[in-house]
Amino acid sequence: DQHRYDEAVAAFEIAKTTLVQSKGPDHPTTLTVDASLANVWYLQGDHERARTAYRAVLEKLGKALPAEHPMFSRIRIPLAEVEIHLGNLPEGIRILRKVTRECGDDSNLPAVDCGAGHLALARGLFDQGDTGGAARSLDTAKRWFDRSDRAGDRSEDISELERDLKRDAGGSGASVVGTSGTTDGSPGTRQ
């Protein structure tokens, strides 16, 4: 609903004004609000504006936080999705591969972020025609989501990609979902 998006933008702009005055324009909290504005623009379909905002936030974050901070991947994932929406599939996949390489048992990234990164990568690989890579990344995403208390948040996206992969497997009855091994950045199966 456009009215809600407009309300969200107005609220984030008020918060940003206050934070710029109290903490400065490059403070991580201010940048979080900038990223939230970019998220709203992305959801509204204003992909160019969202991409510009995500890139600016990442650039400023690079000066404010250590490179391994989880906020980087939280911004890179929607940036990659925007790149894909804008038709820049190779760039979107490149960004998502970077995010998913940062996932691992010793990573400081939350499991839900690793799951979201692998799920977005799976969709990008599927769109690129790499169904095997998409299935492997989807399997990895599901394992990460299993480790998270927010696994259900993406269940519709997972189901949609599973349907697409099964459809692409053709009339053979074979499914590429769930048949592949783990990929780098994969957690082990949950016990």
Disulfide bonds with the S-S distance in Angstrom:
Cys103-Cys114 2.28
